[in-house]
Structure formats: structure tokens, C-alpha cells
Amino acid sequence: MEMSAREALTGTATGGPPIVIDGCDTIVKLWAKRCRDLGARTAHREKTLGIWQAHGWNEYYDTARLVGLALMALGHQKGEPVQILSEDRREWLYCDLGIAGIGGIPSGVYTTDSASQLAYLMGDSGARFLFVENDEQLDKFLEIRAQMPGVEKVIVFDRDGLAGFTDPQVMFWDAFLALGQREADSHPERFETALAAIRPQDPRMLIYTSGTTGPPKGALITHRNMMFQLVAGEEALEYRASDEFLCFLPLCHVLERLISVESAIFTGCTVNFAESPETVFDNLREVSPHAFVGVPRIWEKIHSRVMIMRSETGFVGGKAFDWAVKVGQAHVAAHEAGRAPGPWLGLRHALADFLVLRNLRHLLGLGRVRRATSGAAPISPDLLRWFQAIGVPLCEGFGMTETSGVATLNTTRTNRIGTVGPPLPGVGLRISETGEIQVGGPAVFAGYWNDPDKTAATMTGDGWLKTGDAGRIGNDGALTITGRLKDIIITAGGKNVTPAEIESRLKFSPYVADAVVIGDRRRYLTCLVMIDQENVEKFAQANAIPYSDFASLTRAPQVRELIGQVVADTNRDFATAEQIKDFRLIDILLTPEDEELTPTMKLKRAHVDRRHSGLIESMY
């Protein structure tokens, strides 16, 4: 009997009645059914030599099956983690489902992780098998393999740059699949038997957190967790079998895994893989997806690009753009106020959309998008309103690795800007006496890998997850997040300040990539700013400001004046005690390889405080 998310409310990650979709109670069974039913229909697209190539659902199953069988031939046991170190590509998914199909636990390593971080993850997970994308990632293993004595075999996807390379621990993808084929010939039903034995309470994946407050922790997410996510999110996400997705966030991240793997399996839609993080905006225009999920940095970057393009247009084009956006904003304001736009506004909005906004959406690659979502970090409400104004239905949600991806979500029909929406059907939500957001129900993960103490520390006595976020629940059931509890600033004057809202306002500027507000136990607030390199460089070139590198760009007086105006404009929206009295520009161009940034491009407050303590002290 199939059940709804509401009926599954009393369950947990490992207990409760099975959640059944199309007769299947685990993700791998649902995946196998989709592959059988959809056959040669396109499951994935990927560029080869600049041309998009299609790959069917039958290839998805057949290759993943060989992956699972090859691992079994090498001695993999049910319940063992296997690590994948690669950018997004179809082989990542073949490994993911092949590992999960034999009862293994797939886990991803960010390609920006160092060799020592790889050693930690391999050691903590106890993985004996590692998949790597290419020679660059293989080098990380070879550099530090003495610290990974438990590793038995490394499988490499690409041979480029490795011609003639041999190593008894290393195996190439074609040879690995050939091993799987030999196992299939010898034991033709072995994979299907293993897949049928997987239960809803078994682990589906192991996701390592970013480790901003210590070593990364491995969060175990079960098949039941993910089946619940699919049922609970079905109505809100409105995905269709004909949809095109663009996969570009790291598949190590639970959000991308939920969208580009689990949701794609659920709906049978097509996933297109971005060529690289650097080509995301080009690929977005090429694919023009029907649904698009991004972190705030992506949406901020799109807004920045548009505003720079607007500054480079002529007088007439600029005025037309400003008028169209202003009309769009009035349209959004009417809906937010709960009133229907009047006939005159409706006519102007239709004209603005026909003349300007529709073309803008197509230019950005958002011309077909029915739903856009932002998650993983707070986003400015002003930015949400701007996208709504140009006709992109951008909605914000809230979740974390420990909630299996999504806990609350706004919809295109009821988009409460400034909140992260109501909980998904079946998700429990409450605020503790200390103001902490707590989550209950089947979305909550099964615990941390081999770490019962940390698991106990993050759970309440009655089984609710302590998120570490502060917030409030409105009368309409929508959740508003006010910030991380540990990030709340208490000034020397005793004023409590939540920095997230101030930082989001600053990042609405096309010239600010990120910002960290400082001021705990200090007399006033200050801020460290990371400028947007591309947009500030264009500003410098347009104003004949000399600079030789990124550091000299941040030291230019005119650039400091530019950011100073952004700070001044932001201050006008806040009370005196919440205003920034001084700021400094970080003169190092940060990338995800740096400790200060997470792979989803969020600044890690603790690392920034330590590394730039001199800059901070200079403001006091």
C-alpha cells in the first residue's frame, strides 16, 4: 500500500512503515524500475568535444550494474562506504547507483579538497575503494597514500595524461567495467539479488559536512529519508518527466544529489551536466532548464552580470530596462500585499514583459524555468524580489545535510518572501526555549557515521534535530531564519545583532561577493568584504583606475569609495547599533580550495576571523 508523507509523519530515518512509490520502497528499486520502463529515453546529456551527447536510461542501469558487480568481484561487502572524487559527470551517477545497488554506501569527496583532507575522509569512512576522475585527482592519492593503508583499489575515469602509467593499486575505468562484465557472465543475477535485498532503513548515502567547526562529520542518510523527500516535495517542486535539469553544484552536496539524482529518478526527467564550474552560465543558456536550483552566490552572480550589462547599454536601452524592472517590482509588490494588480498595471506589465523582460530571461537561460530555488545559505529578500520582478519564480527553502536536503520550502503559488516557507508535509518544526529551530520526522538523518556521541549531541531527548539556527514560525506556518545561534553578535553595549541579514543586504550589490560582519563583545560593528572580481575590474577599467593584480585593485582609493557607498546605503536600512562603522577589503582572491570558503562558496566565519585578525583589529 502506498502512503503519503503525512501518513509517514510518525516514522524516522530507520523506522516506520515503508514509503512506497510505484511499488518500490527504496531508491535503488525505484531507479531499476525507471531504467526498465524508460529504456533508451535520454537520462543524461554531457558534452564531448563541445557537442551535447545523449545517454539513455538503459545505459544508466547497465553501466551502474557493472560498477556494482566489479566492486563485488573485488571483495566489497554490504554496508561499506565507497568514495567518489570527481566533478559532476554521468560516471559519478553510475558509481552512485552501482554502489547503492549492492548495498554499499556511496560518498563524495569535493574536488577542491586537499590530499590530507582526502586521507581523513578515507580513514574516517573506512573506505577500501576510491573512484577518481583524472590524473589531477589521482595525484592526491599518490601523494599521501602512505596515510591511507586501508585503500585496496583506486579506479580512474579518464586516462588523459596517464598514458603508460601502471600501479598495482590503480585500475582504469574500462578495465574495471570489463571486470564487472566477467562477473555478470559468471553470476548473471548477483546484482539484482543484492538490490532486491536492500531495505528502507539501509543507508542510501554518506554525506560529509563542511567541517566549519572541526573535522567533517559523515551524515548517514537512509533510503527511507530520500523516499520521504520525494513524496513530501512532489507537490511543491512540480517536476515533470519532460523537464530538463542542469547539474552543476557538487554531487557531494545533499541538495544536488536530491535534485539531480533522486528527483530525476522519481520523475524520469533529463539531467544535463555542466562542463565545469567556470562554464555554468554558458551551459545554463544552452540548456535553458525547466527547473533550476542554485545557492545564493549563483543568484547574486546572475544579478551582478545583468546590472553590469545594464550599465554598458546605451541611454535608451538602459531607460527601457529600468522601466521594465520597475513595472515588474510594482507587480510583485501588489501580489505581496495580497491584491490583484489593476488593469493599468497589468497592461504595463504585459508590455514590459513583451519588450524587455522575456528577452532578458532567454538571454540568461531562464526563459523556460517554471520554478527556481535558492538554498544552502540565506539570500537577500531584495534579490528574491528582483528575480520575481523580471519573471523568474525564485523561491527560497531551508534544509541541511542532517534533514536529508529540504525541511521547509516556499512554492511559486505561495512565495512568502523573507521566509523559507512552511515545512514539507510530514516534517515537524518547532522553536526551542533558546530560540533554536528544531526539526522532527522522517526527514531527520540516521546519525553520524561511527560517532554516537556527536549524534546524541545534535539530537534532543525526544528525537528532534537541533539545527543550530535561530528563527521563528509565523502564524501562517512559514519559518523565518534569523541566523546561526553561534553567529549572533552581542556588542559591548549588550545589543544582540544577527549578522546574516546585514550580510545579505551587502551582497545584493553587484560589487560585493561576500561579507562577514564583526562585532561580538566590541563597541561597534565592522565588516570584512570580499569584492566581486569581475564587476569591480569592469568598474576600474571604465573609470581608468590603475591596478596590477587583485590585491592592488582592493587598495585603490576609488574601489574603497565604491564599497564605502555600498556600506552607507546598507546602513540606512538598520538601526544605529546595527550599522557598520568601518570595513576592510580582503586582498586575497579566495577560491573553494581556500579554507575560508566552503565548496558552495560561503565564507567560513571562524576561518576568516583567524586569518584576517590583523585587518579586524585595525578597525578597532
Salt bridges, closest charged atoms under 4 A:
ASP22 OD2 - ARG34 NH2 2.85
ASP25 OD1 - LYS29 NZ 2.98
ASP37 OD2 - LYS33 NZ 3.14
GLU46 OE1 - ARG90 NH1 2.68
GLU59 OE1 - HIS55 ND1 3.12
GLU59 OE2 - ARG90 NE 3.60
GLU80 OE2 - ARG128 NE 2.65
GLU91 OE1 - ARG89 NE 2.76
ASP96 OD2 - ARG204 NH2 2.95
ASP96 OD1 - ARG257 NH2 3.17
GLU133 OE2 - ARG89 NH1 3.24
GLU152 OE2 - ARG128 NH1 2.89
ASP158 OD2 - ARG89 NH1 3.00
ASP167 OD2 - ARG145 NH2 2.66
ASP174 OD1 - ARG159 NH2 3.47
GLU183 OE2 - HIS187 ND1 3.11
GLU183 OE2 - ARG190 NH1 2.55
GLU192 OE2 - ARG65 NE 2.93
ASP202 OD2 - LYS78 NZ 3.44
ASP202 OD1 - ARG199 NH2 3.09
GLU235 OE2 - ARG413 NH2 3.88
GLU238 OE2 - ARG413 NH1 2.82
ASP243 OD1 - HIS290 ND1 3.98
ASP243 OD1 - ARG370 NH1 2.81
GLU244 OE1 - ARG45 NH1 2.74
GLU262 OE1 - ARG204 NH2 2.90
GLU275 OE2 - LYS47 NZ 3.45
ASP282 OD1 - ARG285 NH2 2.33
GLU286 OE2 - LYS47 NZ 2.81
GLU300 OE1 - ARG297 NH1 3.70
ASP322 OD2 - ARG310 NH2 2.68
GLU336 OE1 - ARG385 NE 2.70
ASP353 OD1 - ARG361 NH1 2.77
ASP382 OD1 - ARG385 NH1 3.70
ASP451 OD2 - LYS454 NZ 3.79
ASP462 OD2 - ARG430 NH1 2.98
ASP469 OD1 - ARG484 NH1 3.29
ASP476 OD2 - ARG416 NE 2.90
ASP487 OD1 - LYS486 NZ 3.62
ASP487 OD1 - ARG605 NE 3.43
GLU501 OE2 - ARG505 NH2 3.59
GLU503 OE2 - ARG605 NH2 2.97
ASP514 OD1 - LYS507 NZ 3.68
ASP520 OD2 - ARG521 NH1 2.63
ASP532 OD2 - ARG297 NH2 2.94
ASP532 OD2 - LYS301 NZ 3.03
GLU534 OE1 - LYS301 NZ 3.38
GLU534 OE1 - ARG305 NH2 3.91
GLU534 OE2 - LYS538 NZ 3.85
ASP569 OD1 - ARG572 NH2 2.32
ASP573 OD2 - ARG505 NH1 2.98
ASP582 OD1 - ARG560 NH2 3.49
ASP582 OD1 - ARG584 NH1 3.09
GLU595 OE1 - HIS607 ND1 3.54
GLU596 OE1 - ARG611 NH1 2.80
GLU596 OE2 - HIS612 NE2 3.22
GLU617 OE2 - ARG522 NH2 2.71
